[in-house]
Amino acid sequence: MPATYVTKTELRSNLGIGNLYTDAVVEEVCQAAEDIIKAKLLFNKTNVIARQGVGTTGTLYFDRLIAGRFYVGQVVTVENVAAHYNGSHTITAFTDYSLSFVNAQITTNPKHDVLPFGSIIIAGQLDYSTVPAIREAALMIATDIWQARQMSSTGGISPDYQPSPYRMGNSLTGRIRGLIADYLDPGGLVG
């Protein structure tokens, strides 16, 4: 699935690289930037700790009580669970700690852990790919990732000609924190 926070075309234009590099290479950088930003944003999501398939019914299990958060007929988005579980699904049943949906591609498989945890996101939330500040932050991170890939192992030089050996370090998200401040997940700010 292509990244939506920053596109290949936007990154190519920003870097002035035209078609010098393959779409796959540029898309990989765009997706990495989106993944970094998504990890910092507030989503209405719950961790998926296990999955099970019975016929064409997929069941997801959670580490906390979900009663009151979901309802039959609700559309949710599943991420990082497994190929046939990922994507948008309509809930067909739920309990206090699990929910089920039908997908013709799911096959019978026993209940087993999902590690690292997957997530389920309740649909209808703000689409961050439409927020200009989020898109700009993703472009900035994608540009930094690209430039770090192209530099020698001795590190980069910042615009003020000071050595910057830790280009991909802690300061990477620090530089865009102001852009995404209104959308940060408060749980991600602990520590």
N, C-alpha and C positions, 0 to 999 in steps of 0.2 A: 504494500500500500504506500503510495508516494506521500512524502511529507506535505503538510498543508500550511504550516506556519511560515515556511520560506520555500519557494519553488526553485527548481533547477534554473529556470529562466532568470529569476531575480538574482540568484547567486552568480550566475555567469555574467550578467550585466554589471553587477556591483564589482566583481573582480576584473572585468574586462578580458575574460579568457575565451570568449566566443565558443567555438566548438573544438578547442584544443584537447579537451578531456572527454572521456566517454560519459554518457548519461548516468551509467551505473556508479561511477566514481563521484560525480557531482551529487547525485541523489543520496548516496551514503552520507555525505557531509551534511546535507539538508536534514536527513532523518536524525542524525546524531544531535544536531542543534535542537530539533524539536523534542527529542527525548530528554535532553538536559532541561529545557524550559518546562516541559510537562511535569517533571519531577518536583518542580518548585510551586506549581499552581494548585489552587484549591479546586477540587472536583468533589462532587457528591458521589463518592465511591466507597466500596467495601472490599477488603481483601478476600480473595478466593484461596482457600487452603487445601481443597481437595476437589476431585471431579470423579464422575462415574457415568458410564453409558449403559443403558438398557434398551436394546432395540435402537430406535431412532430418538430416544429421549435422553437428553443430557441433564445431569444433575450437578449443581455446584454447591459446595459446602463452605461455610464462613466461620471465622474465628470469634464472631460476636452475634448477639441477638439481632435478627433482621425483621422480626415481626413489627409491623407498622411502617416499615420503609418501602415495602414492595406490595404489589397487588396483581392478581391474575389479569392478564391482558396488557400489562405495562411493558413498554419496550425498553430494554437495557442494552448496553454495549459491554461486551466481554473482551478483555485484553490480556495477553500474556498467559493464557491457560493452555491451549493446544489449537492446532490449525482448525479443526472442525468445531471447536467451541468458541473461538474468537469471532467477533463481529456483532451485529445487532440481532437480538432475539426477542421474541414475545414470551413472557412468563406464562406457563400453563398451570403451574402449581407451586406452592411454597410451604415451608414449615418454619419453626422458630430459627433454625440454623441452616436452611438449604432452600434452593429454588430449582425448578425444572423448566425445560423448554424442549420443543421438538425441532430437530434438524435432520433431514434425510441422510446427511453425510456421516452422522455419528453412528458408531457400531458398538456392540456390547463390549464393555471392558470393566473390570472390577474397580471399586473405589480405591483411589490412590492419591497421595499428596501431590500438590502443585508447589514446586520449589524452583526458583524463588516464587513467592506468592503472585498470583494473577490478581486482576481487579475487575470489578463490575461497576459500571458507571450508569447512573440513572439519566436517561435521555431527557431532553428539554432544558438542559443547563445552557448557560451562555456559551456560544461557539467561539472559543478563543482564537480560532483562525481568522475571525473577522475583526479582531481588536487591533488597531494600528500599533499600539505600544508593544503588544506581544509579538506581532510580526516583525517590527523593527529590532526587538531584542533577539529574535531568532536569527535574523539576518546578520546582526553583529556577531553572534556566537558562531554562526556558520563561517563567516569571514575569518574569524580568529582560528577556527579549526583548520580551515583551508591553508591559511598562512603558516600555521605551525607544521602542517604536513610538508610544506614546500621548503622550509628552512633547514639548514644543517643542524646537526646535533648540538652545536654550541649555543643554540638559543637565538633569539631575535634581537633586533634593535628597535626600540620604541621611537616614535616621531621626534622626541627630544634627544635622540642619539644616546640614550642610556641603555646598557645591556638589560635584556629582559629574558633571562634563562627559564623562567617559570611561566611562560605564556599560557599554558593550559592548566595552570594551578588554581589555587583558591580564588584568585582575583578574577577569574573568567566570569563567574556569575556576579561578582561584586560590581563589575562595570555596568551591568544591565539591571541591577536591583531597583534603581529608581524608576525604570520603565515599567517593571512588572509589580511594583510595590502594592498597588491596589488589588492585585489578584493572587498574592502569595498565600500559600496554605499555612495557617498559624501553627499547625502541628509540625511543619517542617522547619520551624524556627527554633525549636528546642535544642539546647546544647550549644 
